[in-house]
Amino acid sequence: MRGHAVWLVFAAAVALLLSACGGGTVSAPEPPVFEASVGTANYTPNVTPSTAFGTFVFYVFRLKNPAPSGGIDVVVRGPAGWNNGQPLTLPNEWLQERRGAWWTWWAFGTGTTGCDGVQTFQCRAVSGRYTVEATVEGKLYSVVVDVDASKSLPTTTAISGSSTTSSVSASWTAVADARVYEMAVRRASDLFTLVTRASVDTSATAAVALDASTQYVVDLRSFSFNVWDNPPTLPGGQVNWSRLRSQPFLPGQPITTAAAAQGAMPAGEREWSRLGR
């Protein structure tokens, strides 16, 4: 009887402990309100040791309350020689009144070591330490990333496919170290993006209405991490991005790539979307 009584006391103590701990389960920690990383943006199919790369910036907001009017600015500070020693403010006006988890990336061109934000999207990457900051509901969040500006993600070497006035199908060669791809169908005249399709494979099809007399291009973007993961799998360090553009085509024509398509190619772009779309 004594041993039975001792066992009952022990069992009751264990039950009380488990009840206090939520039934023995451990809650996962909440993901951070603000995450960010920095790396290189590569627009060059045939990289050499002297190739300069643009700056790539990626960040995520997880907002419990609606963002204020005007959105939330993100400020990037880089090493000596980056952006002429000045911080770069990235506006997120689209974020206003939104709540939940949202990501944004900026891919800048390689024109100069100075940056001009949304004007021409030129901002050459420089090796060193970057700090990405945002203030959410009065609290400053800061992420530090060390970047090697000589490291890049290759572009795909070829894009091929077919098109009609109602769809675009494309395939491409795999990119070493890429974790996900995005196919973007754009007007060749002004590069307005009509539709995008994410893919972990090397092909995608997009249903899109195309004008028979208008030329279009396919941009194939590669990421060194999966931007659509929920939560995103940020490696805790540098992340890189690359892009290859097809030759302009009319609906009904094949989609191809060639060296001529890369000459004087406009660089720089931004995209944002809900996390886990």
N, C-alpha and C positions, 0 to 999 in steps of 0.2 A: 504493500500500500504506500509505503514511504516513497519508493522509487516511482510509483505512478503519480504521486502528488508532485514530486519534483519535475516530472515530465510535463505535467499540466501547467505548472508555473512557467517553465521554459517556453512552451508552445505559446502561452498567452503573451509573453514578452516579445517573442518573434513577431506575432501577429500585430501587436501594438507598434513595433518598429516599422513593419512594412506599411501599415496604415499611415504612419507619419510621413513615409517616403513616397506616398502616392501609389501604394500597392506594389512596390518593388521596382517600378519603372523609373528610368532616368530620362528626363526631358533633354532633347537635343538643344544645344545653345542656339540662340537666335542668330541668324546671319547678320553681318554688319550692315549698318544703315548706308554706308558709302564704301565702295570698293573701286580700285583703279589700278591701271598698269600703263606702262609706256614702252615703246619699242620702235622698230623701223618700218617704214612703208616703202616697198620696192616696186618700181614700175619698169625695171630693166630685165629683159629676158636673159641676156648674156652678161652676168655680173663679172667684174674684174676686181682685183684688189683695190683699185682706185675709185670704184663706183661710190658715189654719194647717195645716201638714202634720205627719204623724208621722215618726218616724225609721225608715229602712230600713237594715238591716245585712246584708251578705252576706260569707261567707268560705268558703275551701276549705282542707282539710287533705290532704296527700299523705304518707302514713305508710308507711315501709318496715318498721317493727316495730309490733306491736300496741299500741294506746293503753293507758295504765295504768288500773287500776280507778278508776271515777268519771269517766272521760273526761278531756277537756282543757278548762279554762275559757278563755273569750275575754274580754278586758277592753277596754272602749271608754271613751276619755276625749275629752270634747268641749270646745268653746269656752266662754267665760264665758256664764253664763245657761242652759247645757244641763245637765239633771239636777241642778239646784241646786249645780253646781260639783263634783259627785262622780263618780267613775268608775262605770261600769255593768258588772257581771260577768254574762256570758251562759254558763250551764252547758251542757255537751255530754255528759251522762252516757251517752247512747245510743252514744257513740263508743268506750266501753271495750272492750278486747280486739279492736277492729277494726283492720285495716290497709288500705292502698290509698288511693284518692282519694275524698273525701266533701265534699259542700257542704251548707251550712246558710244559710237566710235567716230574719230576724226582721223583721216589719212591725208597728210600734207605732202605736197610736192617737194622737190629738192632744189628749188631755184636759188635760194640764198640762205645765209645763216640767220637772217632776220625773219620774223614771223609777222603776218598781218591778219591773222585770224580768218574771218570769213571773206576777206576781200579777194585774194587770189589763191589762198590755200597753199602758200609756199612756206616751208619751215624745215630746213635741213637738220637732220639728227646729228647730235654731238655726243661723244662718249662722256659718261659721268653720271652723277646722281641727280635724279629728278624728284620733285615733290609735287603731288597733286592734292589740291585742297578744295573743300566745299563746306559751307556753313548751312546746317539744317536745323531749323527751329532754335537758332541761337547757339548751337554747339558746333565748334570747328572740328572737322574730320580731316585727317592728313595721312597720305600714303607715300612712302618713300620707295623709289625703284632705281636700281643701278642698271644703266644701259650701255651696252657695247655697240657703238654705231657702225662697226664693221660687220656685225652679224645681221643676216637678213633671211627672209623666207623666199625661196625661189618662186618665180612665176611658173604656171603651167607652160609647157613648150608648144602646145597646139590645142586649138579649139575647132571642132567640126560639128556639122549638124544640118538640120533642115528647117524650113520655115514655111508657113502659110499665112493667110490673113487672120487666122484665129489661134495659132499656136507656134511656139518655138521649141525645138528639141535640140539639145547640144550635149556633146561629150567632150572630155578633155583628158590629157595625160595627167597621171597622179603627180602630186607635189610632195617631195620628201619633207617630212615633219609637219605637214598640214594635218589639222584635225577635223576641219570642216570647210566646205566651199559654199560660195553663193554665186549663182548665175543671175545677172541683171540684164534685162532687155531695155535698151535706151534708144531714144531718137538720135540719129547721128548729127543732126543739125544743131541741137542745143543740149544734147546729153541728158535730157529729162528722163528720169527713170520711170518706166511704165509698170514693171513688175519685177520682183525678185523671187528666187527659189533657192532655199538652202538644201544642201545635200552632203551626206557623209560619204557618198559614192562619187564616181567620176562621170555622172550624167544627170540630167534633169530635163523636165518638160514643163513649160509654162503655158497656160491658156491665156491669151492676150489678144485684144482686137488691134490689128495693124492695118494701116492705110496702104493700099496697093501701090501708090505712087511715092511713098515716103521711104527713105533709107533708114535703116536701123543698125545697131551694133549690139554685140553681146560682150559684156564685161564679165570675166571670171575672176572673182576675188577668193583668195586663199587666206586662212587664218591658222596661226600656230596653236590655237586653243578653240574650244567650242563655245562661240559667243551665245548660242541658244540654249545652253545647259541651264537648268534651274535647280539648284543655284549654279552659277557659272563655275567652271573648273579653272579658276585663275591659278597659274603655277606659283604665284608669290614672287614673281620677278618679271623679267622682260617678256613681252609678247610682240610678235611680228605679223605683218600683213603683206600681201602682194596682189598685183592685178595685171592681167593680160587682156587686151581688147581685140575683138575680131575685126576683120575687114567689114566696111559698110555693105549691107545687102538689102535688096528689095524682097518683100514677101514672095515666096515661091523660089527664090534663089538659095543655093547652098550657103552654109556658114563656114567660113575659112579664116585662117590666120596667115599672115605673111609679114616679113620684116617691114614692109612699107607702112603697115598699119600702125607701127609703133613710133614713127617719126613725128616729132612735135606733138606728142599725145598730151592733151590737157590732163593735169594731175590735180589731185586734191578733191576730197568729197567727205560727206558726213552721212551717217544713218542712225536712226534711233527706233526702238521698238519696245514693246512689253517683254519682259524676261519670261522665257519659257513659251514663246508663241508657238 
